Amino acid sequence: MLSWLAPIVVFGLVVLVHELGHFLAAKAMGVYAPRFSIGFGPALFRRRWGETEYVLAALPLGGYVRMASRDDETMALIEGGGEHAPEVPHTVGGSGTVKVGEEHIGDGLRPADWDPEALVPFGPKPVPEHRWFESKRLPARLFILVAGVAMNVVLTFVVLTGAYVSFGQPYLLPVVDSVVAGMPAAAAGLRAGDRIVAVDGTPVARWSEVVERVTVAAGDTLAVQVRRGGTSLALRLVPAAAADTNPLTGEVRGVGRIGALADTAHTGIEPIGLPEAVARGAATTWQMGTVVFTTLKRLANGRESVSSLGGPIAIAQVSVQAARSGPENFVFLLALISINIGIFNLLPIPILDGGQIVLNVAESVKGRPFSVRTKELIARAGLAAIGLIFVLVMFNDIKRLLQSLLG
């Protein structure tokens, strides 16, 4: 059951929150939004409340919010003033330009919920110009476009904060799992199962505290108190100097290493109050976002291989593994995917939020909108770019899947 439920929860919630950001922002700015859809393809559920139709579709790989656009009126005139053209308002939103197998009303048949007092496509009344997306000033349009990403960031923060409050902060106890032959720990007589009690007379309760003291003591002699079974031992070791590279900044610095690994089976839980959980949730959200930006930068300059990218299959596999390993891991994975999706949508690819932000700013600088033909070409280029990325990540996913199956 987890094999399909976990990915649906992850994809569905992240997409729902992203598109809800666009939708709420559009409503707040007075833009007409006749459809809010989670997923693409045939509708599994469809219900209209007020002036918006809410849809749950068969393919939960994205979503979109339809917003009334000047382009619809323009296309209606080009096509001869057909009354059904305005029934397909332009889609504005990071994952919404591509609408796979979507149902259109244009065959002359009225829907079951036809309302003679409603705006198209639910009634005969045309959408007022002041409710078009393009009729709003640039700050309002940018607010709508950024709202999806902002909601993903908020989701990440809320999920992480809730996780810290609910699960506390797990930490490793200072218990040795193994030592590396030829390294200072082995030379000093440290063994698997030893519990480190103090370093240079300072008591330690966590493995991280041991690492902190060893890291800054390269070449220095450390007095280490160890409990082995019911016996207390005093050992002396000299951390070896090693180079450590910061994965975020690429900075290289000298650190101390003793060649001992922590036993991950021995852990403790530190309870966290709400104020500290909020602070940690914000800090972890920032750290996750920084990692995503750094990874994108490394991909752009060739320092990171595109073979490391994962797609829907990889996300589904990791979601199942996280769900099976416990709620803590699943929740943190949800937060990580949410911030990834949010930041990915800021890329300046035409059909993503970032691309539409660039397009709207460019039109504002130009002083008039681009032509329908130009927008169509830009959208096609963006669609091709997204298609290329999708093919690439699917190739990586299938390659990893085959490697795991074939050994």
DOVOVO-129521 format. One record per residue (C-alpha): z, y, x. Coordinates in steps of 0.02 Angstrom, whole numbers, plus 50000, padded with zeros to 5 digits. Example, Ala and Ser with C-alpha at 12.3 -4.5 7.8 and 13.67 -1.06 7.14 Angstrom:
503904977550615;503574994750684;
END
This chain:
500005000050000;500405011850144;498655009350214;497935020250076;499445029750008;499985037950173;498275045650214;498075051850035;499775060250039;499385068550207;497605074050165;498005078449986;499535089150020;498775098450168;497165102250073;498105106749913;499185119350004;497705126850098;496645129349943;498155135249844;498325149249970;496535154949936;496775153049749;498405162749734;497735176549846;496145177849741;497175178949582;498285192249659;496755202549708;495965200849536;494505189649587;493855177949452;494125159749507;493425147649376;493765131649473;495115124649586;494645107549653;495525095049765;494215083149833;492345082049811;491195071249707;491445064949528;492965071949439;494385059649408;495395072749315;494815089049239;495815101549137;495625120149101;497135131349088;496775149649057;495185154949145;495245141449281;494715123249277;495785111749386;494915096549457;495465081049552;493905073049625;493525055849696;493335060349880;494985067649946;494205074450106;494365092850066;494375104849921;493745121749866;494085136949759;492605144449666;492595163249661;491395174649568;490125182249686;488745195249684;487565181949753;487625172549588;486965187549493;485635190249625;485055172249615;485015173549425;483785188049436;482725179049565;482635163749453;482125174149302;483795179749235;484355162449181;486015163149090;486645147449178;486525153949356;488165163549344;488995147249294;488995141749475;490015155249563;489965155749752;491325146049841;492495155349958;493705145150063;493855135950225;493375118650166;492445123050010;490645127750042;490045109750040;490155102649864;489635084349863;488945077649700;489705091849600;489355093049415;488395108649359;488185115249185;486405120749166;485575108749046;485845119448890;487325108948831;488975117448800;490545109548871;491845102448753;493035116848790;491735130348762;492605146748716;491555160848639;492805173448710;492835166348888;491895171049045;490525159649111;490485145049137;491715142148995;490975155148878;489535167348859;490335182848934;489685188349105;490915190649247;491345209249267;490775216449431;492535222049478;493055203749479;491755198249607;492395193649779;491225206349860;491855220349748;493535220249836;493885230849989;493855222350159;495765220650177;495845211650009;494425199750057;495215196050225;496875192950138;496035179950027;495165171550173;496715170950285;497855165050145;497335146750164;497785146250348;499395155850313;499915142950184;499615128850310;500755137750431;502055140050294;501925121550249;502195116750431;503715128150443;504475122050278;504195103650320;504945105450494;506435115450431;506755102550295;506595088550422;507875096450538;509095098950393;508825081350322;508695070950479;509565081450610;508985081750790;508835064450871;509185063251056;509215049751188;510875043851256;511015043451447;510705024651457;509515017851588;508115006451529;507305003051698;507125009951874;505585011651983;505625001852144;505675012752299;506295028052205;508025036252228;508805028052074;508395010552136;508935014752313;510615021052250;510935005052152;510635011451975;510194997051856;509504994251682;510904995751554;511935008051657;512615022751559;512685039051658;514335047651621;514285062751738;513175071251867;514045080852006;515655080751908;514875087851748;514975075951598;513315071751514;513075065251337;511165065451328;509735059751436;509005077251431;510565083651519;510295071051658;508485076551675;508985094951681;510175092051826;508985080751922;507475092251898;508265106851993;509045096152130;507545090052231;508165085452406;509995088052360;511305074352356;511995071152181;513605061852140;513245051251987;514625042651888;514025027151797;514815014951673;514174997151694;514944985651566;516804989351579;516694995651757;516535013651817;515475016251974;515165031252085;513395032352156;512545045052266;510685048552259;509445061652320;508065066452195;506325065752271;505225081152262;503725079752145;502415091152069;502485094251882;501075102451781;501455112151623;500225105051492;500135121751401;499905133951545;499275122551685;500645129551798;501185117651939;502975117952001;504085107252112;505405096552026;506625082652066;506305064652011;507405049152031;506285035751953;507365030651806;506815028751625;507885031051470;508205016951348;507435023151186;508435010451086;510015020651118;509955036751020;511105049050935;510885061550793;511445079550802;511745087250629;510885104050606;511395117850485;510135128050386;510125143650497;509795133550654;508545122650561;507565138150511;507555144150691;507025127050756;505715125350619;504955142050670;505025137850855;504235120650831;502875127950719;502465140450856;502455126750988;501305115650884;500115130150853;500105134451038;499665116551083;498205116750959;497535133251026;497715127051205;496805110851164;495365120451083;495285131751236;495235116651352;493855108851247;492855124951255;492965126451444;492665107951474;494405103951539;494695092351390;493475078751340;492775078651164;493105059851165;494945064151135;494545071250962;495005060950811;494335061050633;494805054250462;494995036250523;496135041350666;497185052250551;497315038150423;497865025750557;499155037550630;499775041850454;500065023450415;500945020550581;502055035750555;502495030550378;502965013150438;504025019750580;505105030250465;505135046150361;505545057250510;503945052850603;502905054150445;503575071450404;503265077850580;501495070750575;501195079850410;501765096050491;500645093150643;499095089450537;499435104750428;499475116650577;497945108050650;496945110150490;497495128150473;497025133350650;495385123350644;494885133750493;495025149450600;493565143950710;492105156250692;490985143250611;490085151050461;490725139750322;492525139650385;493785153450352;493545160450527;491665161550505;491835170150336;493065182450410;491815186750546;490415188150416;491415199950305;491935210850452;490115211350512;489525216750339;490855230250334;490305236850504;488485235950452;488865245650293;487955233850176;487925215050141;486725203250226;485255197250123;485355181150022;484125173350144;485175178150295;486755171250214;485845155150174;485295153250355;487055156850417;487775144150296;486515131050352;486975134050534;488815132150492;488485116450393;487515109150539;488965113250657;490235105050543;489075090150522;488945088350711;490845089050729;491045076150591;489805064250671;490675066450839;492425062750775;491815048150671;490955041050826;492595042650920;493565034650777;492375019850761;492335017550950;494245016850959;494305005350808;493074993050886;493994993651052;495634989450966;494844975150867;493904967851015;495314970551139;
END
